[in-house]
Amino acid sequence: MKIQLLRHATCLISYQGKKILLDPMLSPAGALEAIPHVPNPAYNPLVELPANINLSDLLANLNAILVTHTHRDHFDNVALEILPKEIPLFCQPAD
């Protein structure tokens, strides 16, 4: 098993030839307002996705998406818009 941290909670899990995207926060760095009531507010995401990650290639080769919860720092509007709809998405029943 390989777990690659992309940024914040977004990870790519590779296991036996399968790829699972965990908590996709795909907006450009600084595109989202700061999380309220934190000691050091900053626009989110704090950093860009790694330069070696081609988002189109990443999305084309996914087998599943896992969202731990739907706060926007774990699943943002860009993810909702661009993730392929035919890929299974696993989340909490309430979400």
PASEBA-1860 file (N, C-alpha, C; in nm, 3 decimals):
! residues 95
1> MKIQLLRH> 0.085/-0.117/0.000/0.000/0.000/0.000/0.090/0.123/0.000 ~ 0.048/0.223/-0.078/0.119/0.350/-0.083/0.018/0.461/-0.055 ~ 0.051/0.549/0.038/-0.033/0.665/0.069/0.049/0.789/0.040 ~ 0.001/0.870/-0.052/0.071/0.992/-0.093/-0.010/1.113/-0.049 ~ 0.046/1.194/0.040/-0.018/1.318/0.081/-0.003/1.419/-0.031 ~ -0.116/1.472/-0.079/-0.111/1.574/-0.184/-0.113/1.713/-0.121 ~ -0.201/1.734/-0.025/-0.205/1.856/0.058/-0.321/1.843/0.155 ~ -0.309/1.913/0.267/-0.410/1.914/0.373/-0.456/1.770/0.400
9> ATCLISYQ> -0.580/1.737/0.373/-0.629/1.601/0.396/-0.636/1.521/0.266 ~ -0.604/1.581/0.155/-0.614/1.514/0.025/-0.497/1.418/0.006 ~ -0.529/1.291/-0.012/-0.428/1.187/-0.030/-0.467/1.098/-0.147 ~ -0.366/1.035/-0.204/-0.389/0.932/-0.305/-0.342/0.801/-0.246 ~ -0.433/0.705/-0.238/-0.403/0.573/-0.184/-0.394/0.477/-0.301 ~ -0.281/0.407/-0.312/-0.262/0.305/-0.416/-0.248/0.170/-0.348 ~ -0.328/0.073/-0.394/-0.326/-0.059/-0.334/-0.365/-0.163/-0.438 ~ -0.277/-0.257/-0.462/-0.300/-0.366/-0.557/-0.353/-0.316/-0.691
17> GKKILLDP> -0.289/-0.213/-0.744/-0.326/-0.160/-0.875/-0.447/-0.069/-0.877 ~ -0.508/-0.045/-0.763/-0.625/0.043/-0.753/-0.583/0.176/-0.693 ~ -0.655/0.283/-0.732/-0.625/0.417/-0.680/-0.751/0.479/-0.621 ~ -0.738/0.527/-0.497/-0.849/0.590/-0.425/-0.805/0.731/-0.387 ~ -0.887/0.828/-0.421/-0.861/0.966/-0.384/-0.935/0.995/-0.254 ~ -0.863/1.039/-0.154/-0.918/1.065/-0.022/-0.934/1.216/-0.002 ~ -1.051/1.259/0.039/-1.081/1.399/0.073/-1.030/1.499/-0.031 ~ -1.088/1.496/-0.150/-1.040/1.583/-0.258/-1.075/1.730/-0.236
25> MLSPAGAL> -0.974/1.809/-0.207/-0.984/1.955/-0.202/-0.902/2.003/-0.321 ~ -0.969/2.041/-0.429/-0.901/2.062/-0.557/-0.896/2.207/-0.602 ~ -0.945/2.300/-0.522/-0.939/2.442/-0.557/-0.794/2.490/-0.562 ~ -0.767/2.594/-0.641/-0.632/2.653/-0.639/-0.600/2.710/-0.501 ~ -0.474/2.719/-0.469/-0.431/2.775/-0.340/-0.491/2.914/-0.321 ~ -0.545/2.939/-0.202/-0.599/3.069/-0.168/-0.736/3.101/-0.225 ~ -0.801/3.006/-0.289/-0.930/3.033/-0.355/-1.047/3.037/-0.257 ~ -1.032/2.978/-0.140/-1.142/2.970/-0.044/-1.114/3.056/0.078
33> EAIPHVPN> -1.220/3.113/0.134/-1.205/3.195/0.253/-1.148/3.114/0.369 ~ -1.091/3.185/0.463/-1.033/3.121/0.581/-1.142/3.051/0.662 ~ -1.103/2.948/0.730/-1.193/2.879/0.821/-1.214/2.973/0.941 ~ -1.339/2.998/0.978/-1.364/3.093/1.087/-1.321/3.040/1.224 ~ -1.293/3.132/1.312/-1.265/3.102/1.453/-1.139/3.019/1.474 ~ -1.037/3.045/1.393/-0.908/2.979/1.414/-0.806/3.086/1.452 ~ -0.700/3.051/1.524/-0.605/3.150/1.572/-0.533/3.227/1.460 ~ -0.501/3.160/1.351/-0.427/3.223/1.241/-0.502/3.202/1.109
41> PAYNPLVE> -0.608/3.279/1.086/-0.687/3.256/0.964/-0.605/3.282/0.837 ~ -0.625/3.197/0.739/-0.559/3.211/0.609/-0.652/3.154/0.503 ~ -0.646/3.213/0.383/-0.724/3.159/0.273/-0.678/3.017/0.243 ~ -0.771/2.933/0.202/-0.744/2.792/0.175/-0.763/2.759/0.028 ~ -0.706/2.653/-0.019/-0.600/2.574/0.041/-0.474/2.659/0.061 ~ -0.392/2.619/0.154/-0.272/2.696/0.185/-0.165/2.682/0.077 ~ -0.160/2.569/0.010/-0.059/2.543/-0.093/-0.126/2.485/-0.217 ~ -0.057/2.495/-0.329/-0.105/2.432/-0.453/-0.088/2.281/-0.443
49> LPANINLS> -0.155/2.210/-0.530/-0.128/2.067/-0.546/0.016/2.053/-0.592 ~ 0.083/1.942/-0.562/0.222/1.925/-0.605/0.237/1.942/-0.756 ~ 0.348/2.002/-0.796/0.373/2.031/-0.937/0.377/1.904/-1.022 ~ 0.415/1.792/-0.961/0.425/1.667/-1.038/0.291/1.595/-1.052 ~ 0.184/1.653/-1.000/0.050/1.593/-1.011/-0.024/1.657/-1.127 ~ -0.054/1.577/-1.228/-0.137/1.623/-1.339/-0.280/1.584/-1.304 ~ -0.362/1.684/-1.277/-0.498/1.659/-1.228/-0.580/1.576/-1.327 ~ -0.566/1.602/-1.455/-0.641/1.525/-1.556/-0.602/1.377/-1.551
57> DLLANLNA> -0.472/1.349/-1.544/-0.426/1.211/-1.536/-0.472/1.145/-1.406 ~ -0.464/1.219/-1.297/-0.506/1.167/-1.168/-0.653/1.125/-1.172 ~ -0.738/1.212/-1.223/-0.882/1.184/-1.226/-0.915/1.071/-1.323 ~ -0.840/1.059/-1.431/-0.867/0.956/-1.531/-0.834/0.816/-1.481 ~ -0.749/0.806/-1.381/-0.702/0.675/-1.335/-0.755/0.634/-1.198 ~ -0.858/0.702/-1.149/-0.913/0.669/-1.017/-1.009/0.551/-1.024 ~ -1.011/0.474/-0.917/-1.108/0.366/-0.903/-1.218/0.401/-0.804 ~ -1.188/0.493/-0.711/-1.287/0.533/-0.611/-1.245/0.664/-0.546
65> ILVTHTHR> -1.343/0.727/-0.482/-1.321/0.851/-0.407/-1.378/0.826/-0.268 ~ -1.303/0.865/-0.166/-1.347/0.850/-0.027/-1.347/0.987/0.038 ~ -1.464/1.028/0.088/-1.479/1.158/0.154/-1.513/1.131/0.300 ~ -1.424/1.170/0.391/-1.448/1.143/0.533/-1.562/1.226/0.588 ~ -1.575/1.349/0.541/-1.687/1.436/0.575/-1.688/1.552/0.475 ~ -1.799/1.621/0.466/-1.815/1.718/0.357/-1.785/1.862/0.396 ~ -1.701/1.884/0.495/-1.652/2.021/0.516/-1.570/2.058/0.393 ~ -1.574/2.184/0.356/-1.512/2.223/0.229/-1.360/2.207/0.227
73> DHFDNVAL> -1.297/2.189/0.344/-1.153/2.163/0.343/-1.122/2.014/0.322 ~ -1.227/1.934/0.301/-1.211/1.792/0.268/-1.282/1.756/0.138 ~ -1.375/1.839/0.095/-1.448/1.815/-0.031/-1.503/1.950/-0.074 ~ -1.438/2.013/-0.171/-1.476/2.149/-0.209/-1.560/2.150/-0.337 ~ -1.603/2.268/-0.375/-1.689/2.282/-0.494/-1.618/2.242/-0.622 ~ -1.488/2.265/-0.632/-1.414/2.224/-0.752/-1.417/2.072/-0.762 ~ -1.396/2.003/-0.652/-1.403/1.856/-0.654/-1.542/1.810/-0.697 ~ -1.644/1.871/-0.640/-1.782/1.835/-0.676/-1.806/1.853/-0.826
81> EILPKEIP> -1.749/1.957/-0.881/-1.770/1.989/-1.023/-1.691/1.899/-1.117 ~ -1.564/1.870/-1.085/-1.478/1.805/-1.185/-1.457/1.656/-1.164 ~ -1.490/1.602/-1.048/-1.469/1.459/-1.030/-1.560/1.381/-1.124 ~ -1.506/1.279/-1.191/-1.588/1.199/-1.281/-1.705/1.134/-1.206 ~ -1.824/1.152/-1.258/-1.945/1.105/-1.189/-1.961/0.953/-1.193 ~ -1.889/0.886/-1.282/-1.902/0.741/-1.291/-1.813/0.667/-1.190 ~ -1.726/0.740/-1.120/-1.639/0.678/-1.021/-1.714/0.669/-0.888 ~ -1.714/0.552/-0.823/-1.784/0.540/-0.695/-1.728/0.638/-0.592
89> LFCQPAD> -1.818/0.702/-0.518/-1.781/0.795/-0.412/-1.838/0.742/-0.281 ~ -1.751/0.722/-0.184/-1.792/0.670/-0.054/-1.785/0.782/0.048 ~ -1.892/0.795/0.129/-1.900/0.902/0.229/-1.989/0.858/0.343 ~ -2.002/0.944/0.442/-2.091/0.918/0.554/-2.235/0.916/0.505 ~ -2.322/0.833/0.561/-2.462/0.829/0.515/-2.532/0.964/0.517 ~ -2.504/1.046/0.617/-2.571/1.177/0.626/-2.527/1.274/0.517 ~ -2.411/1.249/0.457/-2.359/1.337/0.353/-2.408/1.296/0.216
END
